[in-house]
Amino acid sequence: MFIDFNPQTFINPANISFQLNRKHNYFQQPKFDVFIKSINTESKTNINNFDGIKITKSNFGNLQKINDTAYLYTITNKNGVSVDLSDFGATITSIKVPDKNGKLVDITQGYDNVTPYEKSPIGHAGGTIGPVANKIDNGEFSLNGEIYKLETNKDNGKTHCHGGSEGFDVKKWRTNILNDGIEFIYDKKDMENGYPGNVQAKVIYKLDNDNNLHINYYAATDKDTLINMTNHTYFNLDGSENTQENSIYSHIVTLPNSSYITENNEISIPTGKLLKIKNTPFDFSTPHKIGDMINKESEQLKIAGGFDHNYTIDNYDGKTLKNIAIVKSPKTGIVLNVSTNLPGFQFYSANHLGKKAQPAGKSGSRYEKRSALCIEPQFFPNAINTETFKEKGILHKGEVYERKIIYSFSTENNP
């Protein structure tokens, strides 16, 4: 029995009452609904944290492949901080937070409507990644004595990556409006994309008044399977309009609870060996600008074309939320803290953005190479095929997958 799953009955975590108040007739105003929720909790702390949260719903465009409408949900707290979430891919499309002067800044890359997410899903921008994040070598794994073959959509057909070309981030999710957030639900069919089991996956986003964005993941299955969900938001804390190449070089990064990375082979599949990172270009135990580290001499950096590595989390126990990353912008003073109870995270410097096929982003310009960074909490890549990695990301029938990521936002005048 793996530590990462709790054997219990799968309970709908969205069983929370809310009050719906439509300011206009929906059929007359199809592009805008406002939901006003009553807080139903006995905890005064929770009341304070979520009091005044507003959720709006708007049309995000037409999904041509399934002839359906995508919707955008915006959660706004009492500080004016907001997050935009699309039901296509359970995707973060925008996060707006105040800079050191109080001006709201959109700090995530993305698009103004659903079409680019459906037609040109390069980079998985903001999406919920699954069933399994990162790579599986040769696109195959063995579970309970049976070999499963997956699509090999990466590295010229050598690996399966981020759930394949039809992963969770390009699926329409069902939506529930909570009193303090949004719940997205996707029902994966048995053998969809090659993975066994009918799986109900859930992602709940909650934004509190302390400017913490909580991302809670749940899954249950009727057959043993693999689950390793994460979020793939691209951050530029100077503002998403900074699309030019190398525009994150001034970002200051601290990774306070990681002493090792997993060593990669020539196609960025972990070899099973852990590399101690002290006094190497991967050592962010103390703050460093990305630009001061990314071009240092390192075979591992050459393989990935920059940072695209799985960091292990020190003293991981599967339950405790650990602060794994602190990112600061000297320009805006915006600070991002990332916490999780997963065993590792991918630190990615967007080395593969800038492809000609990419559509223009929200500011009208294409996102170029190293114009953002990602912190993606996860089980280790290819863990199912790597003997030395104990956590395999196996979800057994009758168990519940439950993991969490928190993005926290603040400002400093002198970051």
VEXGU-478852 format. One line per field, with one value per residue (C-alpha): y, z, x; residue number from 1. Coordinates in Angstrom, 3 decimals, padded with zeros to 6 digits. Example, Ala and Ser with C-alpha at 12.3 -4.5 7.8 and 13.67 -1.06 7.14 Angstrom:
py: [-004.500, -001.060]
pz: [007.800, 007.140]
px: [012.300, 013.670]
n: [1, 2]
This chain:
py: [000.000, 003.313, 006.259, 008.586, 007.253, 006.931, 003.808, 005.330, 005.887, 008.526, 011.447, 014.395, 017.228, 019.783, 019.067, 022.687, 024.856, 028.122, 030.748, 031.637, 035.181, 035.965, 039.697, 039.263, 036.550, 033.977, 033.515, 037.240, 037.655, 034.413, 035.838, 036.909, 035.409, 036.429, 033.933, 035.246, 032.624, 032.396, 031.069, 027.883, 027.081, 027.190, 028.277, 032.012, 031.660, 030.256, 032.989, 035.643, 033.895, 033.515, 036.311, 038.420, 036.001, 036.671, 034.244, 035.262, 033.128, 034.190, 032.666, 031.609, 030.567, 027.567, 024.159, 023.091, 019.445, 018.654, 021.525, 022.847, 026.096, 026.682, 028.862, 030.993, 031.315, 034.212, 034.057, 037.441, 038.012, 041.136, 042.393, 042.427, 039.418, 037.193, 033.915, 032.987, 029.294, 027.589, 024.421, 023.323, 021.587, 022.883, 025.546, 028.648, 031.332, 034.364, 035.336, 039.039, 040.227, 043.683, 044.803, 046.844, 049.988, 048.379, 048.001, 044.700, 042.650, 039.529, 037.179, 034.099, 033.296, 032.259, 033.246, 035.376, 032.618, 028.857, 028.419, 028.451, 025.979, 023.597, 024.071, 024.802, 023.336, 024.031, 024.100, 022.977, 026.577, 026.609, 023.223, 020.379, 017.700, 014.067, 011.232, 011.222, 014.302, 014.266, 011.376, 007.610, 005.901, 004.107, 004.919, 001.717, 000.410, -002.817, -002.981, -006.154, -008.223, -006.537, -004.311, -001.117, 000.718, 004.487, 007.075, 008.171, 011.873, 013.196, 012.831, 011.561, 008.726, 007.642, 008.824, 009.450, 012.888, 014.735, 012.211, 012.283, 014.515, 013.921, 014.431, 016.061, 019.575, 019.279, 017.852, 019.639, 019.284, 019.432, 022.310, 022.920, 026.370, 026.157, 028.777, 029.647, 028.241, 026.064, 022.279, 020.696, 017.017, 014.778, 011.159, 009.226, 006.026, 002.686, 002.504, 006.104, 007.175, 003.690, 004.007, 001.384, 002.149, 004.359, 007.287, 010.244, 013.088, 016.268, 019.561, 022.193, 025.758, 028.055, 031.611, 032.991, 036.531, 035.931, 035.660, 031.903, 029.870, 026.337, 023.548, 020.256, 017.078, 013.984, 010.788, 007.411, 004.397, 001.073, -000.588, -000.144, 002.643, 005.499, 009.035, 011.946, 015.261, 018.695, 022.242, 023.684, 027.447, 029.603, 032.495, 035.784, 037.955, 041.047, 040.669, 038.377, 041.048, 040.351, 037.776, 038.321, 035.647, 035.349, 037.741, 035.705, 036.014, 038.689, 036.516, 035.510, 031.875, 030.022, 026.279, 025.853, 022.192, 020.375, 018.837, 016.590, 016.379, 013.188, 012.641, 012.677, 010.675, 012.156, 012.463, 013.725, 010.409, 009.893, 007.262, 006.398, 008.148, 011.210, 014.013, 016.169, 019.772, 021.704, 024.072, 023.199, 025.339, 023.621, 024.872, 027.400, 026.709, 030.399, 033.023, 033.339, 035.077, 032.576, 034.395, 033.876, 030.088, 028.902, 029.241, 027.691, 024.650, 021.507, 018.387, 018.202, 021.774, 020.972, 017.961, 020.034, 023.287, 024.992, 024.082, 021.247, 018.929, 017.098, 018.332, 015.979, 017.377, 016.868, 015.017, 014.211, 012.178, 012.334, 014.402, 017.552, 020.619, 021.773, 025.174, 024.177, 027.406, 031.156, 033.308, 037.102, 039.873, 042.838, 044.863, 044.429, 043.230, 040.312, 037.149, 033.647, 030.895, 027.301, 024.563, 020.931, 017.471, 015.745, 014.251, 016.318, 019.167, 020.054, 023.373, 024.443, 027.585, 027.372, 026.341, 025.063, 028.034, 030.242, 027.708, 029.150, 027.191, 029.034, 031.531, 035.029, 035.342, 037.726, 040.745, 040.046, 038.687, 035.108, 033.748, 033.209, 030.862, 031.411, 034.038, 032.245, 029.553, 026.636, 024.936, 021.640, 019.466, 015.776, 012.196, 011.579, 011.187, 007.575, 006.383, 003.335, 002.059, 003.101, 000.614, 003.137, 005.454, 004.200, 006.334, 004.931, 006.997, 003.863, 004.409, 001.191, 000.406, 001.469, 004.148, 007.921, 010.046, 013.331, 015.855, 019.619, 022.591, 026.124, 029.198, 032.118, 035.728, 038.739, 041.777, 043.112, 046.565, 045.271, 041.646]
pz: [000.000, -001.058, 001.298, -001.340, -001.291, 001.358, 001.250, 001.870, 000.206, -002.533, -001.265, -003.429, -001.947, -003.610, -001.443, -000.344, -000.585, -002.528, -003.580, -007.262, -008.094, -011.804, -012.368, -015.896, -017.656, -018.758, -022.206, -022.827, -021.553, -022.401, -021.837, -018.213, -015.022, -011.462, -008.621, -005.061, -002.409, 001.233, 003.472, 005.164, 007.763, 011.536, 011.324, 011.840, 010.272, 007.106, 007.081, 007.197, 004.598, 002.065, 003.001, -000.014, -002.626, -005.966, -008.876, -012.388, -015.454, -019.065, -022.525, -023.516, -027.097, -029.129, -029.010, -032.631, -032.157, -029.893, -030.919, -027.403, -025.533, -023.219, -020.170, -018.131, -014.355, -012.506, -008.748, -007.150, -003.485, -001.379, -002.274, -005.985, -006.651, -009.287, -011.110, -014.425, -014.945, -018.113, -018.059, -021.090, -019.453, -015.956, -017.007, -015.311, -018.008, -015.867, -012.361, -011.481, -008.340, -007.131, -007.627, -005.090, -006.201, -005.892, -009.641, -010.718, -012.937, -014.941, -014.205, -016.254, -019.926, -021.801, -024.373, -024.566, -025.837, -025.990, -029.657, -029.148, -026.289, -028.534, -031.868, -030.779, -027.315, -027.366, -023.907, -022.030, -020.756, -017.375, -017.931, -015.547, -016.651, -016.499, -016.175, -015.704, -015.763, -017.369, -019.300, -019.480, -021.287, -024.522, -023.768, -021.833, -018.303, -016.500, -013.831, -012.146, -014.697, -017.713, -020.135, -021.227, -024.412, -024.605, -027.335, -027.833, -028.474, -027.474, -028.391, -031.919, -030.699, -027.828, -024.894, -023.728, -022.136, -020.103, -020.770, -024.559, -027.218, -025.729, -022.081, -019.362, -020.420, -023.747, -022.339, -021.445, -017.676, -015.832, -013.383, -009.931, -008.345, -004.689, -002.012, -002.208, -005.486, -008.540, -008.865, -012.224, -012.894, -015.728, -016.203, -017.998, -019.693, -019.292, -021.696, -022.816, -024.029, -023.095, -019.329, -017.502, -015.367, -015.414, -013.434, -011.980, -011.649, -009.729, -009.406, -006.946, -007.091, -004.087, -003.725, -000.186, 001.132, 002.074, -001.658, -001.599, -004.574, -003.341, -005.950, -004.623, -006.715, -006.216, -008.199, -007.822, -010.139, -010.709, -011.781, -010.689, -012.745, -012.732, -011.592, -011.356, -011.853, -011.762, -013.006, -015.885, -015.408, -017.013, -014.716, -015.553, -012.443, -014.443, -016.268, -019.012, -021.639, -021.223, -024.004, -025.304, -025.136, -021.816, -020.081, -016.846, -016.386, -013.688, -011.625, -008.289, -007.351, -004.069, -003.802, -000.037, 000.489, -002.291, -002.075, -005.147, -008.701, -010.605, -013.189, -016.794, -019.778, -023.263, -023.739, -020.208, -018.776, -015.198, -014.930, -011.365, -009.879, -007.641, -008.130, -005.180, -006.309, -003.724, -005.451, -008.915, -011.343, -009.892, -006.361, -005.465, -001.736, -001.522, -003.847, -007.368, -010.529, -013.229, -015.680, -013.378, -013.330, -016.564, -018.848, -016.528, -017.715, -017.044, -019.058, -017.482, -018.566, -022.101, -022.325, -021.406, -023.057, -019.684, -016.523, -017.089, -014.191, -011.394, -007.963, -005.045, -001.853, 001.365, 004.233, 002.113, 003.967, 001.610, 004.009, 005.091, 002.882, 002.104, 000.775, -002.344, -004.277, -003.797, -006.922, -006.854, -009.442, -008.720, -011.225, -009.751, -006.237, -006.738, -004.840, -005.624, -003.006, -004.001, -001.505, -002.029, -000.456, -003.583, -003.568, -006.352, -008.793, -012.293, -012.485, -016.112, -017.762, -020.864, -023.103, -025.848, -026.300, -029.369, -032.002, -035.223, -034.735, -031.489, -031.628, -030.230, -026.512, -024.543, -025.283, -029.028, -029.121, -029.253, -026.049, -026.753, -025.320, -021.610, -021.283, -018.282, -015.696, -014.341, -010.950, -011.428, -008.298, -009.239, -008.667, -010.219, -014.036, -015.280, -011.672, -012.693, -014.719, -012.301, -009.591, -007.290, -007.131, -004.352, -005.117, -008.360, -008.697, -008.628, -007.689, -006.567, -006.902, -003.718, -002.836, -003.235, -004.761, -002.859, -003.364, -003.107, -004.547, -003.124, -005.054, -002.609, -003.693, -001.884, -002.597, -001.409, -002.104, -002.309, -003.492]
px: [000.000, 001.495, 001.611, 000.195, -003.355, -006.045, -008.247, -011.661, -015.008, -014.836, -016.875, -017.879, -015.777, -018.045, -021.068, -021.278, -024.382, -024.407, -026.892, -027.265, -028.279, -028.543, -028.458, -029.842, -031.774, -029.211, -030.692, -030.651, -027.101, -025.266, -021.824, -022.045, -023.425, -022.629, -022.712, -023.076, -022.400, -023.310, -020.539, -021.744, -019.091, -018.737, -015.101, -014.596, -011.155, -012.664, -015.312, -012.600, -010.458, -013.267, -015.687, -016.627, -015.287, -016.993, -017.268, -018.273, -018.898, -018.391, -018.342, -014.802, -015.556, -016.651, -014.975, -015.057, -014.071, -017.012, -019.324, -019.689, -019.158, -016.216, -016.732, -014.398, -014.838, -013.224, -012.668, -011.955, -011.113, -011.672, -008.155, -008.950, -006.714, -008.296, -007.799, -009.426, -010.235, -011.446, -013.537, -011.510, -008.573, -009.461, -006.971, -005.596, -005.692, -004.850, -003.792, -003.869, -002.096, -000.977, 002.601, 004.582, 002.709, -000.713, -001.245, -002.815, -000.518, -001.412, 001.495, 000.566, 000.879, -002.240, -004.853, -007.987, -010.295, -010.439, -009.457, -005.648, -005.977, -007.934, -006.133, -002.553, -001.989, 001.747, 003.248, 000.089, -000.259, -002.022, -003.618, -004.387, -001.940, -002.971, -003.565, 000.222, 002.410, 005.853, 007.399, 006.974, 009.827, 008.893, 005.255, 004.700, 004.424, 003.579, 000.883, -000.374, 001.512, -000.097, 001.807, 000.067, 001.038, 000.580, 000.885, 004.504, 003.998, 007.426, 011.111, 010.456, 008.272, 010.520, 008.406, 004.852, 004.487, 001.815, -000.935, -000.471, -001.965, -005.449, -004.545, -006.625, -005.603, -007.469, -010.713, -013.944, -014.546, -017.844, -018.150, -019.603, -019.689, -018.631, -019.127, -015.440, -014.171, -014.679, -014.734, -013.909, -014.705, -013.539, -014.643, -011.920, -013.039, -011.280, -008.299, -008.742, -005.289, -004.088, -004.575, -006.671, -009.694, -012.742, -011.374, -013.217, -010.727, -011.516, -009.668, -010.855, -009.537, -010.066, -008.773, -008.695, -008.313, -004.681, -003.959, -003.433, -004.639, -005.394, -005.415, -006.804, -006.638, -008.818, -009.274, -010.969, -010.880, -012.632, -009.364, -005.738, -004.179, -001.658, -002.457, -000.015, -001.810, -000.223, -000.684, 001.368, 001.046, 003.741, 004.658, 006.327, 006.143, 007.135, 003.809, 002.536, 003.185, 006.911, 006.981, 010.511, 013.215, 015.068, 012.665, 012.709, 016.477, 016.036, 013.654, 015.181, 014.563, 014.969, 014.276, 014.628, 013.778, 015.606, 019.063, 018.865, 017.596, 016.902, 019.628, 018.378, 019.539, 019.891, 016.101, 015.414, 014.246, 015.490, 018.207, 017.144, 020.161, 019.886, 022.411, 023.426, 023.065, 025.067, 027.514, 026.182, 024.107, 021.024, 021.681, 018.996, 019.162, 020.023, 018.490, 019.893, 018.802, 017.901, 020.176, 023.165, 022.711, 021.109, 024.137, 026.698, 028.622, 026.593, 025.859, 022.417, 021.628, 022.814, 020.515, 017.446, 018.479, 018.109, 016.236, 013.777, 014.502, 012.739, 013.802, 013.266, 011.725, 013.677, 011.954, 008.919, 006.278, 003.290, 001.190, 003.024, 002.773, 006.305, 007.351, 009.275, 009.841, 010.062, 010.203, 010.596, 010.500, 012.797, 010.758, 007.266, 008.087, 005.696, 006.614, 005.321, 005.547, 004.721, 003.821, 002.810, 002.580, 003.914, 007.445, 009.008, 008.544, 009.652, 011.487, 011.111, 012.486, 010.254, 013.135, 010.833, 008.527, 008.871, 007.843, 006.423, 003.179, 002.427, -000.424, -000.048, -000.706, -002.909, -000.708, -000.691, 002.864, 004.119, 005.631, 009.313, 011.927, 012.608, 009.889, 008.346, 008.962, 006.950, 006.978, 005.108, 004.720, 004.592, 005.612, 009.019, 009.007, 008.845, 008.560, 006.523, 009.497, 012.254, 013.127, 014.847, 011.801, 009.532, 006.446, 005.011, 001.843, -000.319, -003.951, -005.616, -009.294, -011.072, -008.515, -008.683, -005.953, -005.685, -002.889, -002.491, -000.625, -000.770, 000.372, 000.752, 001.254, 002.708, 004.897, 008.217, 009.597, 013.152, 012.945]
n: [1, 2, 3, 4, 5, 6, 7, 8, 9, 10, 11, 12, 13, 14, 15, 16, 17, 18, 19, 20, 21, 22, 23, 24, 25, 26, 27, 28, 29, 30, 31, 32, 33, 34, 35, 36, 37, 38, 39, 40, 41, 42, 43, 44, 45, 46, 47, 48, 49, 50, 51, 52, 53, 54, 55, 56, 57, 58, 59, 60, 61, 62, 63, 64, 65, 66, 67, 68, 69, 70, 71, 72, 73, 74, 75, 76, 77, 78, 79, 80, 81, 82, 83, 84, 85, 86, 87, 88, 89, 90, 91, 92, 93, 94, 95, 96, 97, 98, 99, 100, 101, 102, 103, 104, 105, 106, 107, 108, 109, 110, 111, 112, 113, 114, 115, 116, 117, 118, 119, 120, 121, 122, 123, 124, 125, 126, 127, 128, 129, 130, 131, 132, 133, 134, 135, 136, 137, 138, 139, 140, 141, 142, 143, 144, 145, 146, 147, 148, 149, 150, 151, 152, 153, 154, 155, 156, 157, 158, 159, 160, 161, 162, 163, 164, 165, 166, 167, 168, 169, 170, 171, 172, 173, 174, 175, 176, 177, 178, 179, 180, 181, 182, 183, 184, 185, 186, 187, 188, 189, 190, 191, 192, 193, 194, 195, 196, 197, 198, 199, 200, 201, 202, 203, 204, 205, 206, 207, 208, 209, 210, 211, 212, 213, 214, 215, 216, 217, 218, 219, 220, 221, 222, 223, 224, 225, 226, 227, 228, 229, 230, 231, 232, 233, 234, 235, 236, 237, 238, 239, 240, 241, 242, 243, 244, 245, 246, 247, 248, 249, 250, 251, 252, 253, 254, 255, 256, 257, 258, 259, 260, 261, 262, 263, 264, 265, 266, 267, 268, 269, 270, 271, 272, 273, 274, 275, 276, 277, 278, 279, 280, 281, 282, 283, 284, 285, 286, 287, 288, 289, 290, 291, 292, 293, 294, 295, 296, 297, 298, 299, 300, 301, 302, 303, 304, 305, 306, 307, 308, 309, 310, 311, 312, 313, 314, 315, 316, 317, 318, 319, 320, 321, 322, 323, 324, 325, 326, 327, 328, 329, 330, 331, 332, 333, 334, 335, 336, 337, 338, 339, 340, 341, 342, 343, 344, 345, 346, 347, 348, 349, 350, 351, 352, 353, 354, 355, 356, 357, 358, 359, 360, 361, 362, 363, 364, 365, 366, 367, 368, 369, 370, 371, 372, 373, 374, 375, 376, 377, 378, 379, 380, 381, 382, 383, 384, 385, 386, 387, 388, 389, 390, 391, 392, 393, 394, 395, 396, 397, 398, 399, 400, 401, 402, 403, 404, 405, 406, 407, 408, 409, 410, 411, 412, 413, 414, 415]
